[in-house]
Structure formats: structure tokens, C-alpha cells
């Protein structure tokens, strides 16, 4: 599938009012290449990663695989940390969603691992209307970074977003495809 | 000009009254508190989340503001967001101000402008906000009118600043929004004092009655009048008419939104049907024989809803006329005939006349409407849902609370209403799902078959906090040994279940916070029962004290919680409040561990209340819907500048301590809200034992809901003495790893002296 400019997200409360919309990344391999190209990415986990099943797994299982595949630091917002600790994973940061976005606006911020600003920020599992507002903040006030909303409800204010994926099997396939394709660009 | 204005102010506030010397800022204008505002904004930067890439406000546009682009007028994206915030704050302030103006004018007409303000034996500082902002000690209803006139005077300048080609800097827009918010609080206080005095509402009493709440509380066999909105003038006139005609026990009067609070303060037999989110659901259920609207937060299609339900409908406010004929000058009998025989709806601006029409219409209509009060049964519900296959998801896509409506409806089709019942508890009642349904399923009506019809007990609003309560808790609050005062305010479009608020209130009360509630939030907190069937209002003592839970009343009663914070500075600490806004706010910011929570913001009034609170130095925690207001106030946490003046030595001291950490932020889940609220109550003035108690609450809550130790403890522990004993070993190990260094503990921290102000540092010390 070719990338195209976004038209309508799943939730109409998130419809774009404006001029600058996300590029739709329908092919997970293209999404993997975006992640591969990033020099200092960050992955933000919202609370839906610990509450949303995808097939016989939880969304967090896929998100963790994406993060581990490229050693991407994780910011566990809301109360996600508790589930991560149960799985033996310690998040790199526990800022809440608005706090981490506030810091991401600042190009001089040292980043969660002290390596300087993050040039790509991935989002999964943040409540869709809140995520959209945060993505709007970064679109307008953080020109030094790109955002990629790995969410099947689609996000017009991200730089890169998925198309609306209604069926759970297709969502699982997208996530699996993304995980499978990571690393291909650099290799 | 300035001399003339000074003389005018002196006359308005009776400067010669000797209760306190007049401070530096009597009746401040737009720019007089600007330096204070900028000082706050230096630490707490505005955070913007634009709704729209464009500005569409004038015919130069539409203007694209993405990237570094500016509008044709020169405005940039940040200033445009700040302008919207000012506009929305002004809407909220105008709503409360107009409410106050109407209430006060009405009561002056009835009782005279010399009607004395007397809030009972427990309340001597009757109007802490008006005293502080204006420098006026109001003695009569006429003085309260002066307060509203001040609000009106300032608002014309603020509205003017939003015009194209006026204000052009986001910080100045925010300063003006703070001004609007502060004016909002003046209006709130004036309005509530007026109705307490004019209607004899409870005051100087903590243990107010428990009242019935819930749509199930309505006795369907009686004629039923439902009052909707936020201004109880007509609702109280209805009660008066019922009482004077011996009908009080024969007619049900129920309220939706804040009028419900105020009418139950006036008449214990009235019922609270529920918050804003239940308006459309209840009206569609057809249980009301007459629907009465006053003002603010009334769903706009009420005339159509009433007509569809076969109910009569009377509008009673000049703010909401709905295109109806104004029948205020017509004979009562003539109006009644048109209501009953032609099903005509009217605007009646005379409360007494409206009351008579409403009651007589209800008595006539009720026997004829019995069939229309039958609720949808489960069998009928399954029929209504029969066409849903649960596959198109159009209803889900339009839901502003992102609920899986289609799942609930498609299960109802098979007679299983459990999921729909769950969704009902999270439903905003907007009915967008019905509009979107391709099969035209009446989803809100369908919910009648799924909704719980349980009744709950809510303590009726008690109005002002008592001076004696302030004397008792002032010291432990300022020392930090009472860990905080929390106000839950705002509307009920919560992100999660409606019992989120009851959970938060109880978690805090268990940890010995003083918990206060108001408005629709106070109602929603009642809509949850424990295993013994009790609500929080039945379980907790209704005093302003540690571990207690207090319902102050309707939205206008929010003033009393801000007022309590001022009273701590004034009554407990003995600092003069007359025309001394900065002194009071500096005290609150540095020494009073107070936090406002607007978990389900909706109205612009909620925004104005929250924005005003920030100017007073009270941080606000919002639920996720709060992000749609597009502006927050966030610090850089440990990387920020936390320098204050030590009032004892007059030296600048870098406290290296981010407290309060933010002034307005959104949290996504109730779990995160809990730990954030606790943290927002930390203050620089906390003594080591006080901070230890606060840290104990923070760590215990964090471990309970998030897991492990908080990873910012190093920011808030100043000395080892502050580490709670139960966590000592674990925290010490953590601090060592985090490279923690001790921080100074100040007993008189102030930001007066860190910016240009007329307030001398000496003023911060009694």
C-alpha cells in the first residue's frame, strides 16, 4: 500500500482542523524503516497497553518487542509501570504523558538516557483524545522531532500514523509486521 | 484620570472603614497584578495543545499558523491559543457574574439593598475573596452588587483585548485570563453569599442533611417538576408556591446540575436527579411533567426533548430564550391554557408567575401522562436493538468518551444488558451515538432498560467554611501535618467510571487529607456505594478537618474553598487581606497545601474557576478531557529555578525543590491522579515532620497504584529526618543511588522580593 495523507481518524473527536496532517504508514515495513533511521528514539507507553488484548496477548507484549528490537528507551505513563515491573522490565522513565511531552518540546533537554533530544517519538496505548492533543503540541512546538503514533485508531496530528484498522487480526498483523521488519533498514 | 479612579475606589470600598488598612491593590485593573502573573509564568510555563492549526476569527483569514507562520494580523500559534483561553475564561466568568447579577438584583428587589449579610455565629470573615481582591468588607446585599459591578467593569476591558489587533503576546493573554479567573471567584462569592442571605440557606452548620440523589429517587406517582441549570431563583419560587398552597408533599421537585444543589439547600424535600451528564437521559425517560430551565450548562435542545416526551416546558432566564414567546406580561390562566391545550412552551421571566404556571401545569398534566412515564423494559429494549449487528461501529466513532457503544447495543439485542449498563455509568449523555446510528436505534432510551435506578445519599451543600474550623486546622495545614486540602470541582464527563471521584475522595480522606467537593463533581461522588450500601457522605464526617469529606454546594460555592485558603493566611497567620492579593496568594502558594481537581471538566465556567485558582497559588489537576482546553501550566521540575526569599534572613535561597511542581496539568488515569494530587500538596513551608507525613502518603499511594518507589523522591526529601520511618532503609538506598543532596528547609519562604512588587518583604512576616 502506498502512503497517503490522512483523511479521517477512527474517533471523530480527533478529526483534523487544519493544514498539516500525518503521513499514513500503511505498510509496517515502511514504519520499521522510520524507526530504524532514528538516531535517538523514545517509546511512550500509555495505559491502554496494559488493558487491551491483541489476540491472545496484551498490547504491551508487542510494544515491548518493538522497544527491545531497537533498544528504544521506554517512558511508562499513567500506571503502566506496575505491569512492566511484574514482567521484569524497568521503564527508563515514568513521567506522565503531559510531563514527557512538555520535556520533549525542549530541544536542549537531555532525554531519558542523557543522550540529548529524541528525534523520533513513538506512541502506543495513550487514550486517543489525549494522545491527539499531545501530538498537536509536538507538531507545533517541537520541530526538532518526528512523531509516529502506533495506534490503530489513527492520529492526524502525528507526523506518521497508521490507517484506521478496525479488525483486530489486521492490527495484530501490523504489529507483527513492524516487529519483523525492524533492523532491515540498517542491515 | 488615576486620581479620579482612586477617589472612586475609596468611596466604593469605604476606605475609611477601619477593619484593616487598605493594601496595595484595591480593585485591581488589568495590569496591576501583571508582575505577579509573570512571576508565576516564569516558573510555570504555559503548555499549549492546539485544537486547530488555523485562526478563523476575522475576515483576514483563515490563517494557517503551523510552523513559524503568523496570521495576517501578526498573531502566532501560542498567542492564538492564549487568546482562546482568555475568551473561554471570560465566558465562564460572565456566566457566574451574570448569575450573581441576576440573583442579587432579584433579592434586592425583594428584600432591599440594605439587607444585612449575616453568615451566622461561625463565620465572621464573611467574604475573604471580595475583601482580598476589592478591599471591601461587604455588609449588605447592596455591597455585593458593588462586587458584581467591579467584575462587569473589568470584563469590558478583557473582552476588548481579544479583538483582532489588540493583545499580541501569549503571556499577557494568560495574565488577562488570570484576571478573568480571579473576577470569576469574586462573582462566585457574591452570588453564594447573596443566596445564603436572601433565601436563608444553611450557614455556620457543618452537619447539613443527607438528601436523595438519583433518577430512582423520583416518585413517579406524583406530579413531577424538573429544574435544570444553575440559578435557583425560579426553583425556590416553585418551592414557595408549593408551601403556600399546601402542595409541598404532593409534588416532586427534582434538579439536574447545580440548581439541584441550591434547591436542596433551600428545601430538604427536593431531590437531586443527577449531574449534567444525566440531563438528556432523564428527559428522554419522560418522568418530568414540567421541565424548567434557568441558566448555564443546560442542554440546548431541551424544548425538543420536552416536546418529544409530552412534557410542558418553561424557560426562565433571559440567557436562554430558545426562540420562545415571552409570556411574562400575560395572565397566568391564559398562559396555562396555552400550555395545556396547545402544548405551547413559554419564556417567563417573572419567577413567581412562572412558579404558579409550572406547578398548576404539573398538577394538570401528571394524571394524563401516566402512560408516558413507563420505562423501557428489557424485552422492549431487545426489540429496539434488534437491527444492530455490532459491526459498523459508527456509534463508537462519534462517542466523545471513546466508549464501545456498539458492543453494548449489540449485546442488548440478545437480551444481555450488562455491558450497556456499564457504559451508562461512563456515558456523557450527548446522544451523538443515536445521531450516528444507521439503524436509528434510540440508544439513550435503550439505556433505560440497562441503567441502575438506585438512589444515593448526598450531603446537601454547607456553604462557607467556619472560622473556628480554620483556627483548628490552620497550624497543621501550614506545618504540613495535615497533608493537604483538596477540592473536587467541575462537571461529570469523567474519562472512566463515574465512581472515579468517590474512589479518589476516599483514598485521600483515608490518608487524612481534608476533602471538599462542589457542583456536579459532588453529585458524581455520591453515585457509588460500598459493600454496606453507604456513600462517602454517609461514611465521613462533614467537617473541614483531617480525614473528613465536605460538600460545599453548587458551582458558586467553590468560592468557599478558595476563601478557606485565604482565611488560613488571614485568620490563622494574622496577615492582613484587605486589598492584598499578592500577599495572600504568596502565602497560599508557599504555605497552604491546597490542590483543586477538575476530573471531568466540560464548561467554560470550570476553566474560569481553575484559571482563577492558579492566580491564587492553588495548583489544579485535570482529567484527560482537560487537555481539550489546550493550555496547562508546567514547570521544568528539578531543572527549573526554585529560588525564593527566606523571609527571616531576607536572602535569596535556591531551594532546589520543585514545589508545587506544576500549576495545571492533565493526568490520564485515576491512579496517576491520586499520586499527583498528593504531590501537588507539598509546600516549601512544610516542616520536616509535616513533609515526612506527606511523603508517607506519596510513597504509600505510589506503591499501591503505580509500583515501586517514586523516581523523583530526591526532589522532595530535604533532610533525612523527612524520610518516613516505615520506608527508611529502602528510600536511603534509593537516594544514594540517585546522588541525593540535602536541601535547605525554610520556615518563611516567599516569592515576594523575587520580582518587582509594591508588597514589601516585611509584609510577609506578622
Contacts between the chains, C-beta under 8 A, distances in Angstrom:
chain1	res1	chain2	res2	distance
A	10	B	396	7.9
A	10	B	397	5.8
A	11	B	397	6.1
A	11	B	399	7.8
A	11	B	402	6.1
A	12	B	397	5.5
A	12	B	398	5.2
A	13	B	398	7.9
A	13	B	400	5.3
A	13	B	402	7.8
A	16	B	53	8.0
A	17	B	51	6.4
A	17	B	52	4.1
A	17	B	53	6.9
A	17	B	54	6.9
A	18	B	52	5.7
A	18	B	53	2.7
A	18	B	54	5.8
A	18	B	64	7.6
A	18	B	66	6.9
A	19	B	53	5.0
A	19	B	54	7.1
A	19	B	64	4.9
A	19	B	66	5.8
A	20	B	53	5.9
A	20	B	66	4.7
A	20	B	67	8.0
A	46	B	668	6.8
A	47	B	668	6.1
A	47	B	669	5.3
A	77	B	668	6.5
A	77	B	672	7.6
A	78	B	667	7.5
A	78	B	668	4.6
A	78	B	669	4.4
A	78	B	671	6.7
A	78	B	672	4.7
A	79	B	669	5.7
A	79	B	671	3.9
A	79	B	672	6.0
A	79	B	705	5.5
A	79	B	706	4.9
A	79	B	707	7.6
A	81	B	706	5.3
A	81	B	707	5.1
A	81	B	708	6.8
A	82	B	705	7.3
A	82	B	706	5.7
A	82	B	707	3.5
A	85	B	707	4.8
A	85	B	708	6.0
A	86	B	707	8.0
A	93	B	711	8.0
A	94	B	706	7.3
A	94	B	711	5.5
A	96	B	665	7.6
A	96	B	667	5.8
A	96	B	668	6.8
A	96	B	672	5.5
A	96	B	676	7.2
A	97	B	666	7.6
A	97	B	668	5.6
A	98	B	47	7.1
A	98	B	627	7.3
A	98	B	632	6.4
A	98	B	634	7.1
A	98	B	665	5.4
A	98	B	666	4.8
A	98	B	667	7.7
A	99	B	634	7.1
A	99	B	637	7.6
A	99	B	662	8.0
A	99	B	665	7.2
A	101	B	47	7.9
A	102	B	47	5.6
A	102	B	634	4.6
A	103	B	636	7.9
A	105	B	47	8.0
A	106	B	636	7.8
A	126	B	668	7.1
A	127	B	402	7.0
A	127	B	495	6.8
A	127	B	624	5.3
A	127	B	668	5.7
A	128	B	402	5.9
A	129	B	400	7.7
A	129	B	402	6.6
A	129	B	624	6.7
A	129	B	625	7.4
A	129	B	627	7.4
A	129	B	628	7.2
A	130	B	624	4.2
A	130	B	627	5.3
A	130	B	666	6.9
A	130	B	668	5.9
A	133	B	49	3.9
A	133	B	51	7.9
A	133	B	627	4.0
A	133	B	628	6.6
A	133	B	630	7.5
A	134	B	49	6.5
A	134	B	627	7.4
A	136	B	49	5.2
A	136	B	50	5.0
A	136	B	51	7.3
A	137	B	47	6.9
A	137	B	48	6.5
A	137	B	49	4.5
A	137	B	50	7.5
A	139	B	66	7.5
A	140	B	48	7.3
A	140	B	50	5.6
A	140	B	53	7.9
A	140	B	65	7.9
A	140	B	66	6.8
A	140	B	77	5.2
A	141	B	48	7.0
A	141	B	78	7.7
A	143	B	67	7.3
A	166	B	393	6.8
